[in-house]
Amino acid sequence: MSETRGPSRIEQQGPTPAGESDTLDLYLDGLLSGDALRTFEARVAADPALQRAVAAQRAIDQSLRSEFAPIVASGIAPATSVPAALPFEARSSAVSRLPMLRIAAVIALLVCGAIAYTMSRPLSPLVSTYRATVAAGFVPEVVCTTDEQFAEWTGKAMNVRLVPKALPASIQLVGWSRSTVMSSYTGVLLAKVDGREVLVFMEGTRLGKKAPLALQGRTDGLYQFESVVPTAFGPLRLIEVTPFDRPQLAPRIALAE
C-alpha cells in the first residue's frame, strides 16, 4: 500500500528545524569539515527549507558584522576587504555568531533600560515646585520689591539679613513664599528676569535638613544652579531654578551690611 507523504520535519518546524540549530551554527562558523561538512551540504542542497534557514542566518551574521564593524578613519581605506561568501562556502570567523548575538542582546537591554528609566524617573522636587508655582499664577505669600523688605523677610525667616546686590533692570523681585522641599523651612524667592519666572530656593540655617540635593545644570527642561552664602550659622545654600542657561539672581544675594 502506498503511503501519502506528509509535510517534512523542516516544513513543520520552520526555518531552523529542531536539532539542526547546533549543526547550522558550526557550519556558518566554518567549524564543519570532512564527512560532516559534505553530509550537511548535501542535505542543504536537497532541502529548500534548510536552504532558507542558512540564507536567513547568513543575513543575520552580515547585519551583526555591519553593526559592530570597527570605524575606519576618514580617507583611509581598510587594510583588507572580505569577499561575499558563496552559497555553501565554509569559512572561519574570529568572533562566532552566538557571542555576537549575545552582545547585541545585552546592548539592546541596556538601551531599553535607559529609556525606561528616563521615562519613569520622578521630576526634580524643585522643578515640580517651580511648575506648580507658575501654574498657580506666580503669586508670593509676602510681596518683596525693595532691599529693605528683602532683608527684613530673610532676617525673620532665615535668621540672617540678606540683600540682592546690584540688580540690573532686567530683574524684578516679586516676593517670598515658603516650602519644605530643601529643609523643614525653605524660603522661596519669586522673581522675573526679562519677564520670565525664576525661583530661588533658600535652605534654612537653623532648622533640620533633608537629604542634600545635588543639582547643577539642566534637569527636566529647566536649569538649576547652586550658590552658597557664608553666615555665622554656617553656609546658606541657594538653588536657582531658571529657564536660563546661567544663574541670574542667586549669585547676587549676599549678607546685608
N, C-alpha and C positions, 0 to 999 in steps of 0.2 A: 504494500500500500504506500502510495507516495505521501510525503509529509509536506504540509504547507509551511513555508519558511516565514517566520515572523520577523519583526524588527531586530536588527543586530544589537548586541550589547552596547556598542558605541552609540548607536542611534538612540537607545533608551537612556543612556547615562548623560548625553550631552557632549560638548566639545572635547572634554578630557575624561575618558572612561575610568571607572573605578579600577584601581590597581595599576593604571598606566601613568599616573602623575609622576612617580619617582623615576621611572624609566625615561619619561619625556624630559624631566629636569636634567638627568645625566646626559641625554642626547644633546640637548640645547647647550649645555655647558662643555660639550666636547669630551666627555668622560667615558663614552662608549667606544669600544674598539673590537677588532677581530670578529668572531662569530656573533657576538651580541649586537654589534653595530650593523652587520649585514642583515641579521634577522629582523631588527627593528625597522631598518629602511625598507626591507621587503614588505613588512606589514603596513608601513605608511603608504607605500606605492599602491597597495591593494585596497586601502580603506579610505574612502573620501572623508569620513568623519574624523579620522586620525590626522589626515592631511590638514583639515581645518583647524584642529587643535594645535598642530605645530605652527601653522601660519599665525594664529592668534597669539600664541606665546612669544613668537619672534617679534611681533608688533609691540607687545608689552616691553620686551627687552630693549628694543630700539628706543621706545619712548623714555624709559628709565635712563638709558645711557645719555640721551639728549638732555634730560633734566639735570643729571649730575655730572655732565662733562666739564672739565676744567676750563676756566676763562682764558682765552688767548689774547695777549696784548694787541691793541690796535695796530694794524700794519705789519704784524709778524705772523707768518703762516705757521701752522702746526708742523712739527718735525716729520711726522708720518701721517698718512691717511689710511683708513681701514676700508677695504672694498666691501661692497654689499655681499652678504652671504648667499651662496647658491642654494637651491631648494632643499637639498639633503646633505649639505656640506657639514662635516664635523669640524668644530672649532674649539679652541681653548679660550678661557676667559680669566683675567686676573681677579675679577670680582664675580662670584657666582650670582645667579639670578635671584635665589632666595634671600641672601643678605640684602640685596638691593631693594627687594620688595619690603623687607622689614624696615630698612632705613626710611623708605617712602612713607610707610605706615606711621612710624614714630613722628616724622616731621608733620604729617597731616594731623595727628593727635595734638601736637604742641600748638599748631596754628589754630585749630578749633578751640583748644582750651584757652588760648589768649583772647580770642574773640568772645568766647562765652564769659570770661572774667570781666572784660571791658564792658560788656552789655549788662552784666548783673551787679557790678560793684555799686555800692551806695554813693550818693553825691557827697562831696565835702560838706560837713556841717556848716561851715562858714558860707559856702556858696548857697546852700539851702536857705540860710537866714537872709542873705543878700536878696535872693529872688523873692522870698516871702515879703520882705520889707518893701521892695519896689512894687510888687503886685498890690500891696495894701495902700499904696499912694505915697510912699516915702514920707510919712508924717512922723516926726520925732515926739517923744514924751515931753521934752523940755526944749524950747526954742533957744538957739545959741547962735548969735551973729556977730558978737564982739569978743575981743580978747578978755575983757573983764568977766563976761558971762562964762567964757571958756574956763578961765582959772577958778572961778567960784564953783562951777559944777565939778571939776576934777578934784578940787580940794576937799569937797564934801564926800563925793562918791568914791574917789580913788585914794584919798588920804595924801595927795600931793598936788600942788598947784602947777598946772601946765599951761602953756600958751603956744599957739602956732606962730612961727617966725617967718616974717617977710612973705606973706601970702600974695601971689600975683592976682590980678583982677580976674583971671580965668577960674579961680577957686572961690566958691561961695559956701560958707558954713550954713548948715540948716538947723542942726540941733543934736540932742543926745537921746538915746534910749538905753535900755538895759537888756541883758541876756545872761544865760548860764553856759554858753557854748564853750568858753575857754576856762572858766573858773566858776565858783559859786556866785560871783558877781563880776560880770563882764560889761564894761562900758562900750557902747556902740555909737560912734560919731557918724552922723549923716552929713554928707557934703555933696556938692556938684562941681564937676570940673568940665568946663566947656559945655555945660548943660547936661552932662551925663552923670548918673548916680555913682557915688563912691562911698564905701563904708570903711571905717577904721575900727577894728575890734581892739579893746584895751583890757588887758588882764589885770585884775585886782592884785595889789601888792601885799595885802594883809589877810587875805582870805584863802580858804582851801583851794588847792589846784586840782585840775583834772589831768588826764594823760596829756603830755605835750603834743602839740600839733606841728608836725614838720611840714611847713608849707612855704614853698618858694616856686615861682614860675607859674605856668599855665595849668589850671585844673578845671575840668568841666566847662570850658568855654570862657572862663574868667581868669585873670591873673591875681596871684596872691603874693605879697611881699612882706617880710617881717623886718621890723626895726626894734631897737632896744634903747630905752631912756634910763640912764643910771639914776637911782634915787637912794635916799638914806635907808629905805626899807629893802633895797635890793633892786635888780634890774626889772624894769617895767616893759613888758612885751606889747608891741603894737603890730597888728597884722592888717594890712590894707588889702581889701578886695575891690578890684577895679577892672573896667573893660580895657584899660590902657596897658601897654606892654612895659611900663615902668612906673614906680611909685610916684604919686603926685603930692600927697599930703602927709603921710606918717613920718617921713624923714624930717619934716619941718617942725614937728612938735617937740618942745624942749621944756625944761624947768623954767618957771616964771622967776624973774629976777627980783 
